[in-house]
Amino acid sequence: MKIIKIGKTTDKKTEICFDDRPSVIARRRDAAAMKLFVGQELTEEAWQEIYREGVLSGAKARALDLIKVRDRSEREIGERLIRDGYEGEVAKEVTDWLKDCHYLDDEQFADDYIRWRGEGKSRREIVYKLRQKGIDISCFDREWELPDDRATIRQLLEKRFSGREDIDEKERNRAIAWLARKGFAPSDIFAVLRELGN
């Protein structure tokens, strides 16, 4: 096996191309430390070392940078690594490593999301947002403390109308449409409006 090309892909990454293996993207400093050159003949062990040292260490560093900024789900980390140029196999290996290190936990992520970002959202919207992040809370063997939709609707309407009693039909219909877009059930919306006298 031979290196046929070494090229810069970004300021921080280098692509190493082989004649009979898929190319490898590594951090530039890792590639430089390996002292590789075009035309170099490699053994299987040398290729494995390039893969481990270059690709995996770069992917792990990138994943750690991502979770330093904010908590992320397994799917978010995997998709981001793939978007950054790492292969699916590498992304899977890195997410498994992060789970083993207890840096990734989808159940805890969902719990934190509901607690800290669930305010003002319907149950349906929370479940939808979590599914977008690759988490289906019905797969976990536990009860979730999702907010009560009617209480949330009441809170949102009271904030929107701030104690006004002279709400016209046009404003009422806009509020109904707004709440429906947020995922609240019409039956809950109309029940709260009746309770509030609107």
Steps between C-alpha positions, in 0.01 A plus 500: 500500500631842402420863585409669172402846625516716810297818480366773721119499520460785752733701720490223759452181297704295256373231263724198451417295187609140445511290185280219632329638814250778563657836570546611859439849637720583798583811698794676335717479810434124531584445133820705536602305811471171306760627245314361199597573140363430153629173360557349843430125514292397803434172673155408629620584855622843388166572334316396818722735699424788263131423537517479880737788562379733232137445441373378835696745711380788280140382513515457877646849544228645275225318692636625832507855362135462398382383842698773675269755338174327599356157568422304188325177414673199345344575164611864508862402567496231230343727239736785581807277470379371163435857385855587610636232265532194722360168378194343661708222652725757670200699623348183648826406671534848649139514626549156659819628665319809631222280642756276671659812653150618613523816290195401294176381654183545294271433796669771708502731197122454461443559871706822492330616180155456652603673822690797353357548152146366537353817646242652267494192276225247451559133575476433127765764419739365765464144367547628142815701587652202681425273204679749275802447724465123467332430833170314529401533866249216466798261469611568857350298782391791719235764552586846368395818675366683197330833564122516522375641169205687647715668765750599231223639276362701792845640576564592134160666457531696823842622390378582148194693613649619833170525688302672221134412487412677175635241258333521160421205273798568272750490792333189641526319165866600465569363847321173415702461177825583683431240770401239240830559316680434830338156509222551753179303445195710399296346784756624755521846339121551502464361854754752634343786303162412657659494846651843436163631376612551139 
